[in-house]
Amino acid sequence: MRFRVGIMKFEAKDYVQAAVAFTQVLEDSTAPDVRSASRYNLALCERLVGQPDEARTALEQLSQENSRATPAPRKWRISSAT
């Protein structure tokens, strides 16, 4: 349910509230695919509100959580939203 709220807020360009919803999903015990999508969407929100360092951290956490699926480490480069 919170994931859908996050998507709705994101589509309405309310990135701060979308980030809150995605963070709440991450705090709950959820399925790995939902957690991955929430972490990715959280990173998008953070980038769009001008927090590139936080976005990078979220993407690095996503990479670590999915390390079995993506064995090669990635370096994330996040530019400021324009």
BAGU-195985 format. One record per atom (N, C-alpha, C): y, z, x. Coordinates in nm, 4 decimals, padded with zeros to 6 digits, always signed. Layout:
% BAGU-195985
<site v="Y" w="Z" u="X"/>
...
***
This chain:
% BAGU-195985
<site v="-00.1189" w="+00.0000" u="+00.0818"/>
<site v="+00.0000" w="+00.0000" u="+00.0000"/>
<site v="+00.1260" w="+00.0000" u="+00.0868"/>
<site v="+00.1315" w="+00.0872" u="+00.1869"/>
<site v="+00.2504" w="+00.0925" u="+00.2734"/>
<site v="+00.2679" w="-00.0365" u="+00.3510"/>
<site v="+00.1563" w="-00.0988" u="+00.3876"/>
<site v="+00.1655" w="-00.2252" u="+00.4587"/>
<site v="+00.2372" w="-00.3285" u="+00.3724"/>
<site v="+00.2019" w="-00.3354" u="+00.2456"/>
<site v="+00.2669" w="-00.4301" u="+00.1542"/>
<site v="+00.4146" w="-00.3991" u="+00.1379"/>
<site v="+00.4479" w="-00.2707" u="+00.1334"/>
<site v="+00.5893" w="-00.2313" u="+00.1266"/>
<site v="+00.6617" w="-00.2821" u="+00.2502"/>
<site v="+00.5993" w="-00.2667" u="+00.3663"/>
<site v="+00.6585" w="-00.3157" u="+00.4901"/>
<site v="+00.6830" w="-00.4656" u="+00.4859"/>
<site v="+00.5863" w="-00.5401" u="+00.4357"/>
<site v="+00.6004" w="-00.6852" u="+00.4241"/>
<site v="+00.7145" w="-00.7202" u="+00.3297"/>
<site v="+00.7217" w="-00.6510" u="+00.2169"/>
<site v="+00.8282" w="-00.6780" u="+00.1198"/>
<site v="+00.9662" w="-00.6481" u="+00.1795"/>
<site v="+00.9761" w="-00.5362" u="+00.2503"/>
<site v="+01.1036" w="-00.5007" u="+00.3138"/>
<site v="+01.1396" w="-00.6026" u="+00.4218"/>
<site v="+01.0402" w="-00.6463" u="+00.4983"/>
<site v="+01.0642" w="-00.7452" u="+00.6023"/>
<site v="+01.1143" w="-00.8757" u="+00.5411"/>
<site v="+01.0493" w="-00.9207" u="+00.4352"/>
<site v="+01.0906" w="-01.0449" u="+00.3698"/>
<site v="+01.2310" w="-01.0339" u="+00.3109"/>
<site v="+01.2711" w="-00.9118" u="+00.2732"/>
<site v="+01.4061" w="-00.8884" u="+00.2212"/>
<site v="+01.5064" w="-00.8670" u="+00.3343"/>
<site v="+01.4608" w="-00.8812" u="+00.4583"/>
<site v="+01.5426" w="-00.8626" u="+00.5787"/>
<site v="+01.5934" w="-00.7187" u="+00.5944"/>
<site v="+01.5206" w="-00.6243" u="+00.5354"/>
<site v="+01.5501" w="-00.4816" u="+00.5537"/>
<site v="+01.4564" w="-00.4316" u="+00.6631"/>
<site v="+01.4898" w="-00.4688" u="+00.7870"/>
<site v="+01.4004" w="-00.4462" u="+00.8991"/>
<site v="+01.3823" w="-00.2985" u="+00.9335"/>
<site v="+01.4843" w="-00.2181" u="+00.9102"/>
<site v="+01.4727" w="-00.0752" u="+00.9396"/>
<site v="+01.3692" w="-00.0116" u="+00.8465"/>
<site v="+01.3795" w="-00.0385" u="+00.7177"/>
<site v="+01.2838" w="+00.0189" u="+00.6232"/>
<site v="+01.1442" w="-00.0409" u="+00.6412"/>
<site v="+01.1386" w="-00.1668" u="+00.6813"/>
<site v="+01.0087" w="-00.2277" u="+00.7107"/>
<site v="+00.9441" w="-00.1563" u="+00.8292"/>
<site v="+01.0242" w="-00.1262" u="+00.9313"/>
<site v="+00.9715" w="-00.0542" u="+01.0476"/>
<site v="+00.9200" w="+00.0831" u="+01.0085"/>
<site v="+00.9911" w="+00.1496" u="+00.9189"/>
<site v="+00.9462" w="+00.2813" u="+00.8707"/>
<site v="+00.8096" w="+00.2677" u="+00.8038"/>
<site v="+00.7945" w="+00.1682" u="+00.7194"/>
<site v="+00.6673" w="+00.1481" u="+00.6479"/>
<site v="+00.5536" w="+00.1167" u="+00.7460"/>
<site v="+00.5800" w="+00.0290" u="+00.8430"/>
<site v="+00.4748" w="-00.0054" u="+00.9393"/>
<site v="+00.4388" w="+00.1141" u="+01.0276"/>
<site v="+00.5362" w="+00.1963" u="+01.0599"/>
<site v="+00.5089" w="+00.3175" u="+01.1367"/>
<site v="+00.4212" w="+00.4128" u="+01.0566"/>
<site v="+00.4470" w="+00.4237" u="+00.9273"/>
<site v="+00.3649" w="+00.5102" u="+00.8423"/>
<site v="+00.2211" w="+00.4601" u="+00.8369"/>
<site v="+00.2034" w="+00.3297" u="+00.8333"/>
<site v="+00.0675" w="+00.2733" u="+00.8351"/>
<site v="-00.0023" w="+00.3138" u="+00.9642"/>
<site v="+00.0690" w="+00.3070" u="+01.0759"/>
<site v="+00.0093" w="+00.3420" u="+01.2047"/>
<site v="-00.0264" w="+00.4895" u="+01.2143"/>
<site v="+00.0463" w="+00.5738" u="+01.1410"/>
<site v="+00.0174" w="+00.7172" u="+01.1432"/>
<site v="-00.1066" w="+00.7514" u="+01.0623"/>
<site v="-00.1414" w="+00.6655" u="+00.9679"/>
<site v="-00.2608" w="+00.6868" u="+00.8858"/>
<site v="-00.3830" w="+00.6296" u="+00.9563"/>
<site v="-00.4968" w="+00.6795" u="+00.9201"/>
<site v="-00.6211" w="+00.6243" u="+00.9710"/>
<site v="-00.6524" w="+00.4994" u="+00.8892"/>
<site v="-00.6369" w="+00.3819" u="+00.9510"/>
<site v="-00.6574" w="+00.2569" u="+00.8791"/>
<site v="-00.7497" w="+00.1655" u="+00.9574"/>
<site v="-00.7831" w="+00.0552" u="+00.8955"/>
<site v="-00.8695" w="-00.0444" u="+00.9585"/>
<site v="-00.7999" w="-00.1052" u="+01.0805"/>
<site v="-00.8771" w="-00.1408" u="+01.1831"/>
<site v="-00.8177" w="-00.1969" u="+01.3055"/>
<site v="-00.7303" w="-00.3199" u="+01.2811"/>
<site v="-00.7702" w="-00.4081" u="+01.1900"/>
<site v="-00.6898" w="-00.5278" u="+01.1661"/>
<site v="-00.5557" w="-00.4940" u="+01.1015"/>
<site v="-00.5542" w="-00.3924" u="+01.0153"/>
<site v="-00.4293" w="-00.3488" u="+00.9529"/>
<site v="-00.3401" w="-00.2823" u="+01.0570"/>
<site v="-00.4002" w="-00.2015" u="+01.1440"/>
<site v="-00.3232" w="-00.1371" u="+01.2511"/>
<site v="-00.2614" w="-00.2429" u="+01.3439"/>
<site v="-00.3384" w="-00.3433" u="+01.3803"/>
<site v="-00.2877" w="-00.4488" u="+01.4682"/>
<site v="-00.1720" w="-00.5238" u="+01.4034"/>
<site v="-00.1890" w="-00.5610" u="+01.2779"/>
<site v="-00.0825" w="-00.6327" u="+01.2073"/>
<site v="+00.0409" w="-00.5449" u="+01.1931"/>
<site v="+00.0214" w="-00.4170" u="+01.1671"/>
<site v="+00.1342" w="-00.3250" u="+01.1539"/>
<site v="+00.2080" w="-00.3089" u="+01.2858"/>
<site v="+00.1339" w="-00.2956" u="+01.3940"/>
<site v="+00.1964" w="-00.2805" u="+01.5254"/>
<site v="+00.2763" w="-00.4061" u="+01.5603"/>
<site v="+00.2201" w="-00.5231" u="+01.5345"/>
<site v="+00.2901" w="-00.6492" u="+01.5618"/>
<site v="+00.4168" w="-00.6601" u="+01.4767"/>
<site v="+00.4043" w="-00.6308" u="+01.3487"/>
<site v="+00.5194" w="-00.6388" u="+01.2591"/>
<site v="+00.6262" w="-00.5362" u="+01.2965"/>
<site v="+00.5842" w="-00.4195" u="+01.3404"/>
<site v="+00.6783" w="-00.3185" u="+01.3876"/>
<site v="+00.7569" w="-00.3733" u="+01.5066"/>
<site v="+00.6883" w="-00.4394" u="+01.5983"/>
<site v="+00.7561" w="-00.4984" u="+01.7144"/>
<site v="+00.8587" w="-00.6024" u="+01.6705"/>
<site v="+00.8230" w="-00.6848" u="+01.5727"/>
<site v="+00.9191" w="-00.7829" u="+01.5220"/>
<site v="+01.0427" w="-00.7143" u="+01.4649"/>
<site v="+01.0211" w="-00.6102" u="+01.3865"/>
<site v="+01.1327" w="-00.5364" u="+01.3273"/>
<site v="+01.2223" w="-00.4781" u="+01.4359"/>
<site v="+01.1601" w="-00.4171" u="+01.5349"/>
<site v="+01.2371" w="-00.3547" u="+01.6418"/>
<site v="+01.3199" w="-00.4587" u="+01.7176"/>
<site v="+01.2632" w="-00.5732" u="+01.7404"/>
<site v="+01.3380" w="-00.6792" u="+01.8074"/>
<site v="+01.4559" w="-00.7232" u="+01.7218"/>
<site v="+01.4328" w="-00.7382" u="+01.5925"/>
<site v="+01.5371" w="-00.7884" u="+01.5036"/>
<site v="+01.6503" w="-00.6886" u="+01.4802"/>
<site v="+01.6256" w="-00.5614" u="+01.5053"/>
<site v="+01.7338" w="-00.4624" u="+01.4933"/>
<site v="+01.7933" w="-00.4295" u="+01.6305"/>
<site v="+01.7588" w="-00.5091" u="+01.7305"/>
<site v="+01.8204" w="-00.4932" u="+01.8617"/>
<site v="+01.7587" w="-00.3866" u="+01.9493"/>
<site v="+01.6291" w="-00.3638" u="+01.9357"/>
<site v="+01.5590" w="-00.2662" u="+02.0187"/>
<site v="+01.4474" w="-00.3361" u="+02.0973"/>
<site v="+01.4843" w="-00.4205" u="+02.1937"/>
<site v="+01.3822" w="-00.4971" u="+02.2654"/>
<site v="+01.2866" w="-00.4106" u="+02.3477"/>
<site v="+01.3339" w="-00.2989" u="+02.4013"/>
<site v="+01.2439" w="-00.2129" u="+02.4791"/>
<site v="+01.1361" w="-00.1516" u="+02.3904"/>
<site v="+01.1744" w="-00.1075" u="+02.2718"/>
<site v="+01.0776" w="-00.0512" u="+02.1781"/>
<site v="+00.9800" w="-00.1590" u="+02.1313"/>
<site v="+01.0311" w="-00.2810" u="+02.1102"/>
<site v="+00.9447" w="-00.3920" u="+02.0698"/>
<site v="+00.8418" w="-00.4212" u="+02.1781"/>
<site v="+00.8870" w="-00.4223" u="+02.3018"/>
<site v="+00.7961" w="-00.4470" u="+02.4145"/>
<site v="+00.6879" w="-00.3399" u="+02.4212"/>
<site v="+00.7281" w="-00.2140" u="+02.4005"/>
<site v="+00.6316" w="-00.1044" u="+02.4029"/>
<site v="+00.5274" w="-00.1218" u="+02.2932"/>
<site v="+00.5723" w="-00.1587" u="+02.1741"/>
<site v="+00.4783" w="-00.1800" u="+02.0623"/>
<site v="+00.3801" w="-00.2917" u="+02.0952"/>
<site v="+00.4287" w="-00.3999" u="+02.1560"/>
<site v="+00.3395" w="-00.5100" u="+02.1910"/>
<site v="+00.2428" w="-00.4720" u="+02.3027"/>
<site v="+00.2889" w="-00.3909" u="+02.3959"/>
<site v="+00.1988" w="-00.3441" u="+02.5013"/>
<site v="+00.0905" w="-00.2542" u="+02.4431"/>
<site v="+00.1274" w="-00.1702" u="+02.3468"/>
<site v="+00.0275" w="-00.0855" u="+02.2805"/>
<site v="-00.0720" w="-00.1715" u="+02.2039"/>
<site v="-00.0227" w="-00.2750" u="+02.1390"/>
<site v="-00.1100" w="-00.3672" u="+02.0668"/>
<site v="-00.2084" w="-00.4319" u="+02.1630"/>
<site v="-00.1594" w="-00.4740" u="+02.2766"/>
<site v="-00.2460" w="-00.5361" u="+02.3769"/>
<site v="-00.3533" w="-00.4389" u="+02.4249"/>
<site v="-00.3148" w="-00.3133" u="+02.4476"/>
<site v="-00.4113" w="-00.2122" u="+02.4911"/>
<site v="-00.5153" w="-00.1847" u="+02.3832"/>
<site v="-00.4701" w="-00.1761" u="+02.2582"/>
<site v="-00.5629" w="-00.1489" u="+02.1478"/>
<site v="-00.6628" w="-00.2625" u="+02.1299"/>
<site v="-00.6212" w="-00.3826" u="+02.1623"/>
<site v="-00.7070" w="-00.4994" u="+02.1449"/>
<site v="-00.7604" w="-00.5512" u="+02.2769"/>
<site v="-00.7696" w="-00.4643" u="+02.3758"/>
<site v="-00.8090" w="-00.5076" u="+02.5096"/>
<site v="-00.9470" w="-00.5716" u="+02.5126"/>
<site v="-01.0330" w="-00.5329" u="+02.4228"/>
<site v="-01.1662" w="-00.5953" u="+02.4192"/>
<site v="-01.1572" w="-00.7396" u="+02.3729"/>
<site v="-01.0613" w="-00.7682" u="+02.2851"/>
<site v="-01.0462" w="-00.9042" u="+02.2348"/>
<site v="-00.9664" w="-00.9916" u="+02.3313"/>
<site v="-00.8758" w="-00.9308" u="+02.4069"/>
<site v="-00.7942" w="-01.0044" u="+02.5033"/>
<site v="-00.8072" w="-00.9367" u="+02.6393"/>
<site v="-00.9078" w="-00.9739" u="+02.7187"/>
<site v="-00.9338" w="-00.9039" u="+02.8435"/>
<site v="-00.8239" w="-00.9177" u="+02.9487"/>
<site v="-00.7499" w="-01.0266" u="+02.9488"/>
<site v="-00.6454" w="-01.0435" u="+03.0499"/>
<site v="-00.5201" w="-00.9678" u="+03.0068"/>
<site v="-00.4675" w="-00.8819" u="+03.0949"/>
<site v="-00.3447" w="-00.8102" u="+03.0587"/>
<site v="-00.2277" w="-00.9061" u="+03.0447"/>
<site v="-00.1393" w="-00.8724" u="+02.9532"/>
<site v="-00.0228" w="-00.9558" u="+02.9294"/>
<site v="+00.1029" w="-00.8791" u="+02.9628"/>
<site v="+00.2013" w="-00.9512" u="+03.0077"/>
<site v="+00.3352" w="-00.8946" u="+03.0272"/>
<site v="+00.4200" w="-00.9501" u="+02.9140"/>
<site v="+00.4779" w="-00.8612" u="+02.8374"/>
<site v="+00.5586" w="-00.9022" u="+02.7227"/>
<site v="+00.7046" w="-00.9119" u="+02.7635"/>
<site v="+00.7638" w="-01.0213" u="+02.7283"/>
<site v="+00.9065" w="-01.0404" u="+02.7530"/>
<site v="+00.9745" w="-01.0551" u="+02.6184"/>
<site v="+01.0592" w="-00.9606" u="+02.5863"/>
<site v="+01.1289" w="-00.9599" u="+02.4580"/>
<site v="+01.2764" w="-00.9805" u="+02.4844"/>
<site v="+01.3324" w="-01.0827" u="+02.4241"/>
<site v="+01.4760" w="-01.1020" u="+02.4370"/>
<site v="+01.5455" w="-01.0387" u="+02.3184"/>
<site v="+01.6715" w="-01.0127" u="+02.3320"/>
<site v="+01.7486" w="-00.9540" u="+02.2225"/>
<site v="+01.7570" w="-01.0529" u="+02.1085"/>
<site v="+01.7613" w="-00.9984" u="+01.9871"/>
<site v="+01.7738" w="-01.0840" u="+01.8681"/>
<site v="+01.9089" w="-01.1514" u="+01.8700"/>
<site v="+01.9107" w="-01.2739" u="+01.8239"/>
<site v="+02.0381" w="-01.3460" u="+01.8200"/>
<site v="+02.0787" w="-01.3725" u="+01.6787"/>
***
